[in-house]
Amino acid sequence: MIKTGDVVRSGAASTAEFKWADGTRWKIMPGTEITVKKSTHNTVKRADQSELKLTAGKVFIRIVKALQPASTFEVETPTAVAAVRGTIFSVEFQNGQSEVAVFKGHVAVKSNGEEATIEP
């Protein structure tokens, strides 16, 4: 089980994939370090909160169904924050640079005080 506060690291030749209770999947690529800042699942309020902090490497995220209005899913790097409602995307942080790629849906990205919506 992965929970709030856990740090997940992958080796140079390894990957790992995780599945949340709501079906959301995230896969870390080789050389990745990610911290679960927040992970809550509230079936009564229908509000899931997921916050991941990517400090190195790359993570692919697949949110299977659109999030409820009170739910959030964010991936933070040292230089940006990507927030989504329901989509397939990746976030990578290497050499002091963040890169967000969207494969389906859209992602709101905040960086250096600016915000933009990224689409496929």
MOPAC internal coordinates of N, CA, C and O (Angstrom, degrees):
PM7 1SCF
backbone

  N    0.0000 0     0.00 0     0.00 0    0    0    0
  C    1.4504 1     0.00 0     0.00 0    1    0    0
  C    1.5249 1   109.90 1     0.00 0    2    1    0
  O    1.2310 1   121.20 1   -41.62 1    3    2    1
  N    1.3083 1   115.31 1   138.38 1    3    2    1
  C    1.4561 1   122.44 1   175.92 1    5    3    2
  C    1.5175 1   106.63 1  -105.21 1    6    5    3
  O    1.2310 1   120.72 1   -45.19 1    7    6    5
  N    1.3366 1   116.22 1   134.81 1    7    6    5
  C    1.4653 1   119.53 1  -178.52 1    9    7    6
  C    1.5199 1   110.83 1  -139.69 1   10    9    7
  O    1.2310 1   120.76 1    -7.41 1   11   10    9
  N    1.3168 1   116.16 1   172.59 1   11   10    9
  C    1.4561 1   122.46 1   178.95 1   13   11   10
  C    1.5244 1   109.91 1   -52.41 1   14   13   11
  O    1.2310 1   121.30 1   -47.78 1   15   14   13
  N    1.3351 1   115.12 1   132.22 1   15   14   13
  C    1.4597 1   121.19 1   178.85 1   17   15   14
  C    1.5134 1   114.56 1    95.42 1   18   17   15
  O    1.2310 1   119.63 1   164.32 1   19   18   17
  N    1.3159 1   118.31 1   -15.68 1   19   18   17
  C    1.4599 1   120.82 1  -179.62 1   21   19   18
  C    1.5231 1   111.01 1   -71.34 1   22   21   19
  O    1.2310 1   121.02 1   -34.93 1   23   22   21
  N    1.3271 1   115.66 1   145.07 1   23   22   21
  C    1.4625 1   122.90 1   175.34 1   25   23   22
  C    1.5270 1   106.68 1  -114.48 1   26   25   23
  O    1.2310 1   120.75 1   -49.86 1   27   26   25
  N    1.3273 1   116.17 1   130.14 1   27   26   25
  C    1.4543 1   121.79 1  -179.98 1   29   27   26
  C    1.5223 1   107.80 1  -116.90 1   30   29   27
  O    1.2310 1   120.99 1   -50.57 1   31   30   29
  N    1.3470 1   115.72 1   129.43 1   31   30   29
  C    1.4640 1   121.17 1   178.75 1   33   31   30
  C    1.5236 1   108.41 1  -127.28 1   34   33   31
  O    1.2310 1   121.21 1   -38.86 1   35   34   33
  N    1.3254 1   115.28 1   141.14 1   35   34   33
  C    1.4607 1   119.73 1   174.40 1   37   35   34
  C    1.5187 1   109.03 1  -113.12 1   38   37   35
  O    1.2310 1   120.91 1   -33.88 1   39   38   37
  N    1.3152 1   115.87 1   146.12 1   39   38   37
  C    1.4521 1   121.28 1   178.60 1   41   39   38
  C    1.5220 1   111.67 1   -74.46 1   42   41   39
  O    1.2310 1   121.16 1    -2.11 1   43   42   41
  N    1.3068 1   115.39 1   177.89 1   43   42   41
  C    1.4627 1   121.36 1  -175.57 1   45   43   42
  C    1.5274 1   113.01 1   -63.33 1   46   45   43
  O    1.2310 1   120.07 1   156.40 1   47   46   45
  N    1.3295 1   117.48 1   -23.60 1   47   46   45
  C    1.4681 1   120.15 1  -178.08 1   49   47   46
  C    1.5335 1   111.22 1  -125.54 1   50   49   47
  O    1.2310 1   120.18 1  -150.67 1   51   50   49
  N    1.3403 1   117.26 1    29.33 1   51   50   49
  C    1.4625 1   118.63 1  -177.00 1   53   51   50
  C    1.5248 1   112.14 1  -132.39 1   54   53   51
  O    1.2310 1   121.50 1   -21.42 1   55   54   53
  N    1.3303 1   114.73 1   158.58 1   55   54   53
  C    1.4494 1   122.33 1   174.50 1   57   55   54
  C    1.5257 1   107.38 1  -133.39 1   58   57   55
  O    1.2310 1   120.75 1   -14.62 1   59   58   57
  N    1.3101 1   116.17 1   165.38 1   59   58   57
  C    1.4675 1   120.75 1   175.36 1   61   59   58
  C    1.5163 1   107.90 1  -148.52 1   62   61   59
  O    1.2310 1   120.79 1   -34.77 1   63   62   61
  N    1.3348 1   116.09 1   145.23 1   63   62   61
  C    1.4618 1   120.78 1   179.69 1   65   63   62
  C    1.5214 1   108.88 1  -126.60 1   66   65   63
  O    1.2310 1   121.22 1   -39.63 1   67   66   65
  N    1.3456 1   115.28 1   140.37 1   67   66   65
  C    1.4567 1   122.11 1  -177.69 1   69   67   66
  C    1.5204 1   109.23 1  -127.50 1   70   69   67
  O    1.2310 1   120.76 1   -29.52 1   71   70   69
  N    1.3296 1   116.15 1   150.48 1   71   70   69
  C    1.4566 1   121.35 1   179.51 1   73   71   70
  C    1.5247 1   108.64 1  -128.41 1   74   73   71
  O    1.2310 1   120.66 1   -55.68 1   75   74   73
  N    1.3255 1   116.35 1   124.32 1   75   74   73
  C    1.4626 1   122.70 1   176.22 1   77   75   74
  C    1.5292 1   109.14 1   -78.73 1   78   77   75
  O    1.2310 1   120.45 1   -13.68 1   79   78   77
  N    1.3217 1   116.75 1   166.32 1   79   78   77
  C    1.4709 1   122.91 1  -179.77 1   81   79   78
  C    1.5282 1   112.42 1   -59.62 1   82   81   79
  O    1.2310 1   120.16 1   148.65 1   83   82   81
  N    1.3459 1   117.29 1   -31.35 1   83   82   81
  C    1.4697 1   120.18 1  -178.35 1   85   83   82
  C    1.5258 1   113.01 1   -85.41 1   86   85   83
  O    1.2310 1   119.91 1  -175.51 1   87   86   85
  N    1.3286 1   117.78 1     4.49 1   87   86   85
  C    1.4565 1   121.80 1   179.14 1   89   87   86
  C    1.5183 1   114.57 1    97.86 1   90   89   87
  O    1.2310 1   120.06 1   168.00 1   91   90   89
  N    1.3290 1   117.48 1   -12.00 1   91   90   89
  C    1.4642 1   121.20 1   177.80 1   93   91   90
  C    1.5317 1   109.37 1   -59.47 1   94   93   91
  O    1.2310 1   121.13 1   -43.58 1   95   94   93
  N    1.3147 1   115.43 1   136.42 1   95   94   93
  C    1.4725 1   120.59 1   178.71 1   97   95   94
  C    1.5198 1   109.55 1  -120.39 1   98   97   95
  O    1.2310 1   121.11 1   -36.38 1   99   98   97
  N    1.3232 1   115.48 1   143.62 1   99   98   97
  C    1.4544 1   119.76 1   171.79 1  101   99   98
  C    1.5202 1   108.69 1  -137.20 1  102  101   99
  O    1.2310 1   121.62 1   -42.12 1  103  102  101
  N    1.3369 1   114.51 1   137.88 1  103  102  101
  C    1.4594 1   121.70 1  -175.92 1  105  103  102
  C    1.5223 1   108.72 1  -125.39 1  106  105  103
  O    1.2310 1   121.06 1   -53.92 1  107  106  105
  N    1.3354 1   115.59 1   126.08 1  107  106  105
  C    1.4626 1   119.03 1   176.86 1  109  107  106
  C    1.5203 1   109.27 1   -97.78 1  110  109  107
  O    1.2310 1   121.86 1   -37.71 1  111  110  109
  N    1.3185 1   114.04 1   142.29 1  111  110  109
  C    1.4546 1   122.12 1  -177.65 1  113  111  110
  C    1.5334 1   109.80 1   -93.73 1  114  113  111
  O    1.2310 1   119.60 1    -6.20 1  115  114  113
  N    1.3411 1   118.37 1   173.80 1  115  114  113
  C    1.4643 1   120.87 1  -179.13 1  117  115  114
  C    1.5352 1   112.29 1   -55.90 1  118  117  115
  O    1.2310 1   120.75 1   -37.34 1  119  118  117
  N    1.3182 1   116.18 1   142.66 1  119  118  117
  C    1.4604 1   121.99 1   176.56 1  121  119  118
  C    1.5159 1   114.41 1    70.30 1  122  121  119
  O    1.2310 1   120.19 1  -149.57 1  123  122  121
  N    1.3302 1   117.23 1    30.43 1  123  122  121
  C    1.4646 1   121.71 1  -176.67 1  125  123  122
  C    1.5267 1   111.11 1  -105.59 1  126  125  123
  O    1.2310 1   121.20 1   -35.89 1  127  126  125
  N    1.3380 1   115.31 1   144.11 1  127  126  125
  C    1.4642 1   121.21 1   171.84 1  129  127  126
  C    1.5241 1   107.45 1  -130.96 1  130  129  127
  O    1.2310 1   120.98 1   -54.34 1  131  130  129
  N    1.3221 1   115.73 1   125.66 1  131  130  129
  C    1.4602 1   121.21 1  -176.90 1  133  131  130
  C    1.5280 1   108.87 1  -139.81 1  134  133  131
  O    1.2310 1   121.10 1   -41.37 1  135  134  133
  N    1.3348 1   115.50 1   138.63 1  135  134  133
  C    1.4650 1   121.83 1   178.71 1  137  135  134
  C    1.5199 1   108.62 1  -112.49 1  138  137  135
  O    1.2310 1   120.88 1   -43.81 1  139  138  137
  N    1.3300 1   115.91 1   136.19 1  139  138  137
  C    1.4613 1   120.67 1   175.30 1  141  139  138
  C    1.5271 1   106.52 1   -86.14 1  142  141  139
  O    1.2310 1   120.89 1   -80.27 1  143  142  141
  N    1.3337 1   115.89 1    99.73 1  143  142  141
  C    1.4715 1   120.90 1  -179.36 1  145  143  142
  C    1.5251 1   111.56 1   -73.31 1  146  145  143
  O    1.2310 1   120.94 1   144.48 1  147  146  145
  N    1.3227 1   115.80 1   -35.52 1  147  146  145
  C    1.4646 1   120.25 1   179.97 1  149  147  146
  C    1.5188 1   108.97 1  -155.61 1  150  149  147
  O    1.2310 1   121.26 1   -43.30 1  151  150  149
  N    1.3247 1   115.19 1   136.70 1  151  150  149
  C    1.4613 1   120.73 1   175.74 1  153  151  150
  C    1.5205 1   107.87 1  -150.44 1  154  153  151
  O    1.2310 1   120.87 1   -76.46 1  155  154  153
  N    1.3275 1   115.94 1   103.54 1  155  154  153
  C    1.4586 1   120.31 1   178.34 1  157  155  154
  C    1.5145 1   109.56 1  -130.15 1  158  157  155
  O    1.2310 1   121.22 1   -34.10 1  159  158  157
  N    1.3216 1   115.27 1   145.90 1  159  158  157
  C    1.4647 1   122.08 1   179.18 1  161  159  158
  C    1.5234 1   106.67 1  -132.04 1  162  161  159
  O    1.2310 1   120.23 1   -67.82 1  163  162  161
  N    1.3311 1   117.16 1   112.18 1  163  162  161
  C    1.4502 1   122.68 1  -178.01 1  165  163  162
  C    1.5261 1   108.82 1  -118.14 1  166  165  163
  O    1.2310 1   120.51 1   -77.35 1  167  166  165
  N    1.3332 1   116.63 1   102.65 1  167  166  165
  C    1.4675 1   120.26 1  -177.68 1  169  167  166
  C    1.5235 1   111.92 1   -73.51 1  170  169  167
  O    1.2310 1   119.89 1   152.94 1  171  170  169
  N    1.3265 1   117.82 1   -27.06 1  171  170  169
  C    1.4645 1   120.94 1  -179.79 1  173  171  170
  C    1.5242 1   110.71 1   -69.77 1  174  173  171
  O    1.2310 1   120.62 1   129.25 1  175  174  173
  N    1.3308 1   116.42 1   -50.75 1  175  174  173
  C    1.4659 1   121.19 1  -179.18 1  177  175  174
  C    1.5240 1   112.45 1   -85.60 1  178  177  175
  O    1.2310 1   120.47 1   174.09 1  179  178  177
  N    1.3320 1   116.71 1    -5.91 1  179  178  177
  C    1.4554 1   121.67 1  -176.64 1  181  179  178
  C    1.5319 1   111.17 1    52.20 1  182  181  179
  O    1.2310 1   121.53 1  -132.39 1  183  182  181
  N    1.3200 1   114.68 1    47.61 1  183  182  181
  C    1.4641 1   120.56 1  -177.76 1  185  183  182
  C    1.5224 1   109.19 1  -133.00 1  186  185  183
  O    1.2310 1   120.90 1   -71.45 1  187  186  185
  N    1.3145 1   115.88 1   108.55 1  187  186  185
  C    1.4562 1   121.48 1   175.67 1  189  187  186
  C    1.5224 1   108.63 1  -101.80 1  190  189  187
  O    1.2310 1   120.66 1   -41.36 1  191  190  189
  N    1.3149 1   116.34 1   138.64 1  191  190  189
  C    1.4648 1   121.57 1   178.88 1  193  191  190
  C    1.5291 1   108.08 1  -123.81 1  194  193  191
  O    1.2310 1   120.31 1   -57.60 1  195  194  193
  N    1.3169 1   117.01 1   122.40 1  195  194  193
  C    1.4579 1   122.00 1   177.00 1  197  195  194
  C    1.5188 1   108.89 1  -131.51 1  198  197  195
  O    1.2310 1   121.00 1   -54.66 1  199  198  197
  N    1.3240 1   115.70 1   125.34 1  199  198  197
  C    1.4619 1   121.68 1   175.83 1  201  199  198
  C    1.5221 1   107.76 1  -133.47 1  202  201  199
  O    1.2310 1   120.99 1   -60.86 1  203  202  201
  N    1.3275 1   115.70 1   119.14 1  203  202  201
  C    1.4523 1   122.44 1   178.03 1  205  203  202
  C    1.5138 1   109.31 1  -113.80 1  206  205  203
  O    1.2310 1   120.29 1   -37.12 1  207  206  205
  N    1.3366 1   117.06 1   142.88 1  207  206  205
  C    1.4677 1   121.18 1   176.33 1  209  207  206
  C    1.5240 1   107.72 1  -116.67 1  210  209  207
  O    1.2310 1   121.24 1   -66.18 1  211  210  209
  N    1.3273 1   115.22 1   113.82 1  211  210  209
  C    1.4605 1   122.76 1  -179.29 1  213  211  210
  C    1.5265 1   108.31 1   -95.74 1  214  213  211
  O    1.2310 1   120.54 1   -64.76 1  215  214  213
  N    1.3370 1   116.57 1   115.24 1  215  214  213
  C    1.4650 1   119.76 1  -179.43 1  217  215  214
  C    1.5220 1   112.71 1  -103.87 1  218  217  215
  O    1.2310 1   120.34 1   165.26 1  219  218  217
  N    1.3320 1   116.96 1   -14.74 1  219  218  217
  C    1.4664 1   120.96 1   176.33 1  221  219  218
  C    1.5167 1   108.35 1  -163.12 1  222  221  219
  O    1.2310 1   120.79 1   -33.68 1  223  222  221
  N    1.3212 1   116.10 1   146.32 1  223  222  221
  C    1.4535 1   120.43 1   173.92 1  225  223  222
  C    1.5091 1   114.55 1    90.73 1  226  225  223
  O    1.2310 1   121.56 1    27.75 1  227  226  225
  N    1.3503 1   114.62 1  -152.25 1  227  226  225
  C    1.4633 1   120.58 1  -172.04 1  229  227  226
  C    1.5254 1   110.06 1  -141.91 1  230  229  227
  O    1.2310 1   121.17 1   -38.51 1  231  230  229
  N    1.3407 1   115.37 1   141.49 1  231  230  229
  C    1.4638 1   121.77 1   176.38 1  233  231  230
  C    1.5253 1   108.80 1  -130.38 1  234  233  231
  O    1.2310 1   120.73 1   -44.71 1  235  234  233
  N    1.3352 1   116.21 1   135.29 1  235  234  233
  C    1.4583 1   122.39 1   172.70 1  237  235  234
  C    1.5237 1   107.37 1  -101.82 1  238  237  235
  O    1.2310 1   120.33 1   -45.88 1  239  238  237
  N    1.3281 1   116.98 1   134.12 1  239  238  237
  C    1.4583 1   122.20 1  -179.14 1  241  239  238
  C    1.5243 1   108.92 1  -120.06 1  242  241  239
  O    1.2310 1   120.53 1   -45.05 1  243  242  241
  N    1.3370 1   116.59 1   134.95 1  243  242  241
  C    1.4673 1   120.66 1   174.05 1  245  243  242
  C    1.5214 1   107.54 1  -128.85 1  246  245  243
  O    1.2310 1   121.22 1   -72.28 1  247  246  245
  N    1.3219 1   115.26 1   107.72 1  247  246  245
  C    1.4560 1   121.38 1   176.94 1  249  247  246
  C    1.5196 1   105.96 1   -93.79 1  250  249  247
  O    1.2310 1   120.57 1   -67.45 1  251  250  249
  N    1.3257 1   116.52 1   112.55 1  251  250  249
  C    1.4515 1   122.02 1  -169.84 1  253  251  250
  C    1.5244 1   112.83 1   -71.76 1  254  253  251
  O    1.2310 1   120.41 1   138.89 1  255  254  253
  N    1.3169 1   116.81 1   -41.11 1  255  254  253
  C    1.4600 1   119.62 1   179.96 1  257  255  254
  C    1.5295 1   108.83 1  -127.02 1  258  257  255
  O    1.2310 1   121.13 1   -29.28 1  259  258  257
  N    1.3133 1   115.45 1   150.72 1  259  258  257
  C    1.4642 1   119.92 1  -178.95 1  261  259  258
  C    1.5281 1   109.95 1   -57.31 1  262  261  259
  O    1.2310 1   121.01 1   -40.45 1  263  262  261
  N    1.3186 1   115.67 1   139.55 1  263  262  261
  C    1.4632 1   120.52 1   179.97 1  265  263  262
  C    1.5216 1   110.77 1   -71.14 1  266  265  263
  O    1.2310 1   120.85 1   -29.93 1  267  266  265
  N    1.3151 1   115.98 1   150.07 1  267  266  265
  C    1.4538 1   121.94 1   174.07 1  269  267  266
  C    1.5263 1   108.91 1   -66.05 1  270  269  267
  O    1.2310 1   119.26 1   -22.89 1  271  270  269
  N    1.3399 1   119.02 1   157.11 1  271  270  269
  C    1.4685 1   121.24 1  -177.89 1  273  271  270
  C    1.5397 1   114.47 1   -54.02 1  274  273  271
  O    1.2310 1   119.90 1   146.15 1  275  274  273
  N    1.3209 1   117.79 1   -33.85 1  275  274  273
  C    1.4719 1   120.76 1  -178.55 1  277  275  274
  C    1.5328 1   112.70 1   -87.27 1  278  277  275
  O    1.2310 1   119.89 1   177.83 1  279  278  277
  N    1.3231 1   117.82 1    -2.17 1  279  278  277
  C    1.4661 1   121.90 1  -177.39 1  281  279  278
  C    1.5237 1   111.67 1   -92.09 1  282  281  279
  O    1.2310 1   120.87 1   -25.87 1  283  282  281
  N    1.3391 1   115.94 1   154.13 1  283  282  281
  C    1.4661 1   121.20 1   176.35 1  285  283  282
  C    1.5190 1   109.95 1  -139.66 1  286  285  283
  O    1.2310 1   121.12 1   -28.03 1  287  286  285
  N    1.3287 1   115.46 1   151.97 1  287  286  285
  C    1.4607 1   122.34 1   171.73 1  289  287  286
  C    1.5145 1   106.51 1  -142.39 1  290  289  287
  O    1.2310 1   120.59 1   -63.30 1  291  290  289
  N    1.3322 1   116.48 1   116.70 1  291  290  289
  C    1.4626 1   121.26 1  -177.07 1  293  291  290
  C    1.5228 1   110.51 1  -131.54 1  294  293  291
  O    1.2310 1   121.62 1   -34.76 1  295  294  293
  N    1.3371 1   114.50 1   145.24 1  295  294  293
  C    1.4574 1   121.92 1   171.15 1  297  295  294
  C    1.5197 1   106.27 1  -121.81 1  298  297  295
  O    1.2310 1   121.02 1   -58.94 1  299  298  297
  N    1.3180 1   115.66 1   121.06 1  299  298  297
  C    1.4636 1   122.13 1  -178.98 1  301  299  298
  C    1.5246 1   109.50 1  -107.66 1  302  301  299
  O    1.2310 1   121.01 1   -42.43 1  303  302  301
  N    1.3292 1   115.68 1   137.57 1  303  302  301
  C    1.4610 1   121.59 1   170.60 1  305  303  302
  C    1.5332 1   106.12 1  -118.79 1  306  305  303
  O    1.2310 1   119.61 1    -6.24 1  307  306  305
  N    1.3136 1   118.35 1   173.76 1  307  306  305
  C    1.4651 1   118.60 1   177.38 1  309  307  306
  C    1.5271 1   114.32 1   -60.98 1  310  309  307
  O    1.2310 1   120.01 1   162.67 1  311  310  309
  N    1.3512 1   117.59 1   -17.33 1  311  310  309
  C    1.4670 1   119.20 1  -177.11 1  313  311  310
  C    1.5239 1   115.02 1  -120.80 1  314  313  311
  O    1.2310 1   119.32 1   176.21 1  315  314  313
  N    1.3455 1   118.91 1    -3.79 1  315  314  313
  C    1.4646 1   119.98 1  -176.69 1  317  315  314
  C    1.5305 1   111.26 1  -158.91 1  318  317  315
  O    1.2310 1   121.35 1   -16.28 1  319  318  317
  N    1.3392 1   115.01 1   163.72 1  319  318  317
  C    1.4674 1   122.02 1   173.14 1  321  319  318
  C    1.5252 1   107.42 1  -131.13 1  322  321  319
  O    1.2310 1   120.57 1   -52.75 1  323  322  321
  N    1.3472 1   116.51 1   127.25 1  323  322  321
  C    1.4619 1   121.91 1   177.13 1  325  323  322
  C    1.5278 1   108.19 1  -109.47 1  326  325  323
  O    1.2310 1   120.57 1   -55.99 1  327  326  325
  N    1.3354 1   116.52 1   124.01 1  327  326  325
  C    1.4617 1   121.77 1  -179.08 1  329  327  326
  C    1.5246 1   108.79 1  -120.54 1  330  329  327
  O    1.2310 1   120.64 1   -42.62 1  331  330  329
  N    1.3402 1   116.38 1   137.38 1  331  330  329
  C    1.4641 1   120.14 1  -175.77 1  333  331  330
  C    1.5184 1   112.11 1  -132.57 1  334  333  331
  O    1.2310 1   121.45 1   -14.99 1  335  334  333
  N    1.3417 1   114.84 1   165.01 1  335  334  333
  C    1.4653 1   122.23 1   174.98 1  337  335  334
  C    1.5335 1   109.82 1  -113.00 1  338  337  335
  O    1.2310 1   119.66 1   139.68 1  339  338  337
  N    1.2947 1   118.26 1   -40.32 1  339  338  337
  C    1.4570 1   122.60 1   179.60 1  341  339  338
  C    1.5121 1   108.59 1  -175.97 1  342  341  339
  O    1.2310 1   120.14 1   -68.83 1  343  342  341
  N    1.3207 1   117.33 1   111.17 1  343  342  341
  C    1.4589 1   119.11 1  -171.12 1  345  343  342
  C    1.5204 1   111.00 1  -171.97 1  346  345  343
  O    1.2310 1   121.42 1     0.32 1  347  346  345
  N    1.3163 1   114.90 1  -179.68 1  347  346  345
  C    1.4627 1   122.26 1   170.69 1  349  347  346
  C    1.5232 1   106.00 1  -125.66 1  350  349  347
  O    1.2310 1   120.57 1   -55.85 1  351  350  349
  N    1.3325 1   116.51 1   124.15 1  351  350  349
  C    1.4633 1   120.01 1  -175.95 1  353  351  350
  C    1.5177 1   110.44 1  -155.37 1  354  353  351
  O    1.2310 1   120.93 1    -8.20 1  355  354  353
  N    1.3367 1   115.83 1   171.80 1  355  354  353
  C    1.4614 1   121.13 1   174.82 1  357  355  354
  C    1.5233 1   108.65 1  -134.84 1  358  357  355
  O    1.2310 1   121.39 1   -25.89 1  359  358  357
  N    1.3281 1   114.95 1   154.11 1  359  358  357
  C    1.4573 1   122.26 1   174.78 1  361  359  358
  C    1.5157 1   106.79 1  -131.42 1  362  361  359
  O    1.2310 1   121.04 1   -46.59 1  363  362  361
  N    1.3281 1   115.61 1   133.41 1  363  362  361
  C    1.4539 1   120.83 1   179.91 1  365  363  362
  C    1.5200 1   109.00 1  -130.70 1  366  365  363
  O    1.2310 1   120.63 1   -39.31 1  367  366  365
  N    1.3463 1   116.40 1   140.69 1  367  366  365
  C    1.4581 1   120.97 1   175.13 1  369  367  366
  C    1.5159 1   108.09 1  -132.63 1  370  369  367
  O    1.2310 1   120.87 1   -64.78 1  371  370  369
  N    1.3387 1   115.94 1   115.22 1  371  370  369
  C    1.4551 1   122.57 1   178.14 1  373  371  370
  C    1.5117 1   109.11 1  -148.71 1  374  373  371
  O    1.2310 1   120.96 1   -36.31 1  375  374  373
  N    1.3195 1   115.77 1   143.69 1  375  374  373
  C    1.4640 1   122.15 1   176.55 1  377  375  374
  C    1.5233 1   112.47 1    53.38 1  378  377  375
  O    1.2310 1   120.39 1  -142.50 1  379  378  377
  N    1.3480 1   116.86 1    37.50 1  379  378  377
  C    1.4544 1   120.89 1   177.26 1  381  379  378
  C    1.5170 1   115.13 1    76.14 1  382  381  379
  O    1.2310 1   119.81 1  -171.08 1  383  382  381
  N    1.3376 1   117.97 1     8.92 1  383  382  381
  C    1.4589 1   122.64 1  -177.52 1  385  383  382
  C    1.5316 1   110.55 1  -119.91 1  386  385  383
  O    1.2310 1   120.79 1   -39.80 1  387  386  385
  N    1.3369 1   116.10 1   140.20 1  387  386  385
  C    1.4584 1   121.94 1   174.65 1  389  387  386
  C    1.5217 1   108.68 1  -103.86 1  390  389  387
  O    1.2310 1   121.07 1   -39.44 1  391  390  389
  N    1.3379 1   115.56 1   140.56 1  391  390  389
  C    1.4588 1   120.57 1   176.16 1  393  391  390
  C    1.5212 1   108.36 1  -134.02 1  394  393  391
  O    1.2310 1   120.75 1   -51.24 1  395  394  393
  N    1.3356 1   116.18 1   128.76 1  395  394  393
  C    1.4589 1   122.45 1   178.02 1  397  395  394
  C    1.5200 1   107.77 1  -116.63 1  398  397  395
  O    1.2310 1   120.73 1   -52.04 1  399  398  397
  N    1.3380 1   116.21 1   127.96 1  399  398  397
  C    1.4652 1   121.84 1   176.62 1  401  399  398
  C    1.5208 1   107.98 1  -120.21 1  402  401  399
  O    1.2310 1   120.54 1   -44.34 1  403  402  401
  N    1.3289 1   116.58 1   135.66 1  403  402  401
  C    1.4650 1   121.94 1  -179.22 1  405  403  402
  C    1.5180 1   108.39 1  -114.03 1  406  405  403
  O    1.2310 1   120.91 1   -51.18 1  407  406  405
  N    1.3403 1   115.86 1   128.82 1  407  406  405
  C    1.4609 1   121.36 1  -179.72 1  409  407  406
  C    1.5216 1   111.88 1  -105.32 1  410  409  407
  O    1.2310 1   120.52 1   154.77 1  411  410  409
  N    1.3358 1   116.62 1   -25.23 1  411  410  409
  C    1.4587 1   121.83 1   178.21 1  413  411  410
  C    1.5234 1   107.38 1  -157.29 1  414  413  411
  O    1.2310 1   120.19 1   -42.11 1  415  414  413
  N    1.3462 1   117.24 1   137.89 1  415  414  413
  C    1.4641 1   120.77 1   179.29 1  417  415  414
  C    1.5184 1   111.25 1    86.91 1  418  417  415
  O    1.2310 1   120.69 1    32.67 1  419  418  417
  N    1.3247 1   116.29 1  -147.33 1  419  418  417
  C    1.4647 1   120.69 1   177.74 1  421  419  418
  C    1.5303 1   109.71 1  -150.36 1  422  421  419
  O    1.2310 1   121.27 1   -24.43 1  423  422  421
  N    1.3351 1   115.18 1   155.57 1  423  422  421
  C    1.4634 1   122.81 1  -177.10 1  425  423  422
  C    1.5175 1   108.53 1  -131.43 1  426  425  423
  O    1.2310 1   120.36 1   -48.36 1  427  426  425
  N    1.3281 1   116.91 1   131.64 1  427  426  425
  C    1.4659 1   121.66 1   174.06 1  429  427  426
  C    1.5192 1   107.44 1   -89.42 1  430  429  427
  O    1.2310 1   120.57 1   -53.81 1  431  430  429
  N    1.3308 1   116.52 1   126.19 1  431  430  429
  C    1.4626 1   121.67 1  -177.73 1  433  431  430
  C    1.5230 1   109.48 1  -120.63 1  434  433  431
  O    1.2310 1   120.76 1   -49.56 1  435  434  433
  N    1.3311 1   116.14 1   130.44 1  435  434  433
  C    1.4617 1   122.23 1   175.33 1  437  435  434
  C    1.5194 1   108.47 1  -112.98 1  438  437  435
  O    1.2310 1   121.07 1   -48.04 1  439  438  437
  N    1.3372 1   115.57 1   131.96 1  439  438  437
  C    1.4546 1   120.52 1   179.33 1  441  439  438
  C    1.5250 1   108.81 1  -157.37 1  442  441  439
  O    1.2310 1   120.49 1   -46.90 1  443  442  441
  N    1.3173 1   116.66 1   133.10 1  443  442  441
  C    1.4550 1   122.09 1   178.31 1  445  443  442
  C    1.5320 1   112.85 1    52.74 1  446  445  443
  O    1.2310 1   120.40 1  -140.94 1  447  446  445
  N    1.3393 1   116.84 1    39.06 1  447  446  445
  C    1.4502 1   121.62 1   177.91 1  449  447  446
  C    1.5170 1   114.87 1    78.03 1  450  449  447
  O    1.2310 1   119.96 1  -178.22 1  451  450  449
  N    1.3130 1   117.68 1     1.78 1  451  450  449
  C    1.4613 1   121.60 1   178.83 1  453  451  450
  C    1.5210 1   110.01 1  -111.85 1  454  453  451
  O    1.2310 1   120.86 1   -27.93 1  455  454  453
  N    1.3389 1   115.97 1   152.07 1  455  454  453
  C    1.4574 1   120.91 1   178.73 1  457  455  454
  C    1.5185 1   109.55 1  -128.33 1  458  457  455
  O    1.2310 1   121.13 1   -40.88 1  459  458  457
  N    1.3480 1   115.44 1   139.12 1  459  458  457
  C    1.4645 1   120.48 1   178.28 1  461  459  458
  C    1.5257 1   108.52 1  -142.78 1  462  461  459
  O    1.2310 1   121.16 1   -26.87 1  463  462  461
  N    1.3198 1   115.39 1   153.13 1  463  462  461
  C    1.4618 1   120.58 1   174.21 1  465  463  462
  C    1.5135 1   108.09 1  -103.71 1  466  465  463
  O    1.2310 1   121.18 1   -52.41 1  467  466  465
  N    1.3320 1   115.35 1   127.59 1  467  466  465
  C    1.4671 1   121.20 1  -178.17 1  469  467  466
  C    1.5210 1   108.27 1  -108.01 1  470  469  467
  O    1.2310 1   121.19 1   -45.34 1  471  470  469
  N    1.3301 1   115.34 1   134.66 1  471  470  469
  C    1.4590 1   122.79 1   177.55 1  473  471  470
  C    1.5135 1   108.98 1  -120.34 1  474  473  471
  O    1.2310 1   120.32 1   -10.32 1  475  474  473
  N    1.3593 1   116.99 1   169.68 1  475  474  473
  C    1.4792 1   118.85 1  -179.22 1  477  475  474
  C    1.5197 1   113.48 1   -56.00 1  478  477  475
  O    1.2310 1   120.10 1   180.00 1  479  478  477

